[in-house]
């Protein structure tokens, strides 16, 4: 069992990510300078963050810190939600960004160089309750359940993530894989015939991408916040090729919902009855099943305590 108030830290290194190990050294040095009492473990392979988080929950840690990106955070949140019944009321967690996809951290105003703000928040126990998204889907006909903090992507978004991951295996760097993967898929503009039910409204049509966000959703659900008990949904139809540039500009400016090919919704739950042949991803992790539908996507409001970084005045 962990000592009272001792903090569990899970470091998730990223192969091919520049300065990842150096940044981790700076994070450790600052934690020790601030007198933070912690134990740390390093994830050794894909999926091990979930196992290590579960181990820490079972051993009585009241605070868990993930040093990694959105996919590492997804593994941690799934382990935490599975162990939620055994967790104390004052349990809290947070993330120190150290990956390529750090969208959840950016929502709180934290970049990869802002680790001191997160550490200060941990020491001050600057906590607020947040929502967690929940997705039930099928894997070879067997119901599965995964939780998410940032977003679910169906279609183009999930294809971009898979292409980036595949390219990284060849190039050796996920950072260098982002641009070629993006260009190889975005001009393809492939559409999928989807059947959805958002609250009571049934929707059937052809879409290029769908994003269901508990948070910013990599810019596709810019108004989503993880503490209002609602999910934001963006249905994206295929634009003409010359309209892509307007979409990129609005995405970068945080005004993606002004794009005429985006149809926004807000809901507590939705059903996906058919995804055609579209890929599905949760927080940057692509589901390996070929037939995930039918899916139910919902929100669990105020279920966990998140340690918010302390911002400089």
Order of alpha helices (4+ residues) and beta strands (2+ residues): beta-alpha-beta-alpha-beta-alpha-beta-alpha-alpha-beta-beta-beta-alpha-alpha-beta-beta-beta-beta-alpha-beta-beta-beta-beta-beta
